[in-house]
Amino acid sequence: MIETIVTILLGLFLLCLVCFLALVLISSIFHLKHMVPFVPTPAGVIETMIAEADLKPGMLALDLGAGDGRVIRRAMLRVPGVRAIGYEGAFGVWLFAKFLNAGSKAKPDMRMQDFFKQDLSNADVVFTYLSIDIMQKLLPKLQKELKPGTKVISNTFSFKKKEPIKKVFVKMPFWGGTNVLVYQF
Ligand SMILES: C[S@@+](CC[C@H](N)C(=O)[O-])C[C@H]1O[C@@H](n2cnc3c(N)ncnc32)[C@H](O)[C@@H]1O
């Protein structure tokens, strides 16, 4: 009897392990495709990004490459009434975001989609934490689609062909700090 229970538990454990490894593998393939790994924005930087966004109830915030959704979840908690959509291409990370949503009062609409293929024209604020190359590739799309006045708040990475209206240096313990760049379109 005990032997059967142990065998079943071991089987379940192995099944979970295989599923987890498959998830990691699939999400790594997506990361390779996007060439941007999931690196979460630290809490202090998130607070600055949200403060600079000057969000008001009813506004729509997008996170392009939303990771586990932490930036927009925090934005929704800080400014009740804000709506938020997060686009995330890596399956494992997107699934993790849905899991975190389930345990939070704020539930941004997490979509497993490539943000380059989405219409961004409804956004009031756009958050990014991408890479220097993807920022340059993204600029023409933002210039074409964003409403006049829309703010883009970028963690660390800047556009080469557009000047930020503001740059805030956020000090971080142990590794100096980083810039939050504020753009207005
Ligand atoms: C550095 S992480 C930032 C995560 C989150 N925004 C944050 O600040 O914590 C960048 C994320 O963008 C995602 N990503 C990159 N290119 C993408 C694309 N074209 N469409 C959707 N997600 C993308 C990656 O999978 C990765 O999880």
PDBQT file of the ligand as one rigid body, heavy atoms in Angstrom, charges set to zero:
ROOT
HETATM    1  C1  LIG A 201      13.816  42.920 -19.599  1.00  0.00    +0.000 C 
HETATM    2  S1  LIG A 201      12.266  42.064 -19.572  1.00  0.00    +0.000 S 
HETATM    3  C2  LIG A 201      11.241  43.299 -18.799  1.00  0.00    +0.000 C 
HETATM    4  C3  LIG A 201      10.017  42.734 -18.086  1.00  0.00    +0.000 C 
HETATM    5  C4  LIG A 201       9.101  43.795 -17.432  1.00  0.00    +0.000 C 
HETATM    6  N1  LIG A 201       8.668  44.785 -18.379  1.00  0.00    +0.000 N 
HETATM    7  C5  LIG A 201       9.770  44.475 -16.278  1.00  0.00    +0.000 C 
HETATM    8  O1  LIG A 201      10.134  45.637 -16.427  1.00  0.00    +0.000 OA
HETATM    9  O2  LIG A 201       9.926  43.850 -15.227  1.00  0.00    +0.000 OA
HETATM   10  C6  LIG A 201      11.774  42.147 -21.296  1.00  0.00    +0.000 C 
HETATM   11  C7  LIG A 201      10.669  41.185 -21.692  1.00  0.00    +0.000 C 
HETATM   12  O3  LIG A 201      10.240  41.535 -22.999  1.00  0.00    +0.000 OA
HETATM   13  C8  LIG A 201       9.804  40.353 -23.662  1.00  0.00    +0.000 C 
HETATM   14  N2  LIG A 201       9.784  40.658 -25.106  1.00  0.00    +0.000 N 
HETATM   15  C9  LIG A 201      10.813  41.046 -25.879  1.00  0.00    +0.000 A 
HETATM   16  N3  LIG A 201      10.411  41.284 -27.151  1.00  0.00    +0.000 NA
HETATM   17  C10 LIG A 201       9.077  41.045 -27.173  1.00  0.00    +0.000 A 
HETATM   18  C11 LIG A 201       8.073  41.146 -28.193  1.00  0.00    +0.000 A 
HETATM   19  N4  LIG A 201       8.374  41.537 -29.430  1.00  0.00    +0.000 N 
HETATM   20  N5  LIG A 201       6.783  40.868 -27.857  1.00  0.00    +0.000 NA
HETATM   21  C12 LIG A 201       6.469  40.484 -26.599  1.00  0.00    +0.000 A 
HETATM   22  N6  LIG A 201       7.381  40.372 -25.590  1.00  0.00    +0.000 NA
HETATM   23  C13 LIG A 201       8.664  40.653 -25.875  1.00  0.00    +0.000 A 
HETATM   24  C14 LIG A 201      10.834  39.309 -23.227  1.00  0.00    +0.000 C 
HETATM   25  O4  LIG A 201      10.308  38.003 -23.359  1.00  0.00    +0.000 OA
HETATM   26  C15 LIG A 201      11.083  39.716 -21.758  1.00  0.00    +0.000 C 
HETATM   27  O5  LIG A 201      10.281  38.982 -20.859  1.00  0.00    +0.000 OA
ENDROOT
TORSDOF 0
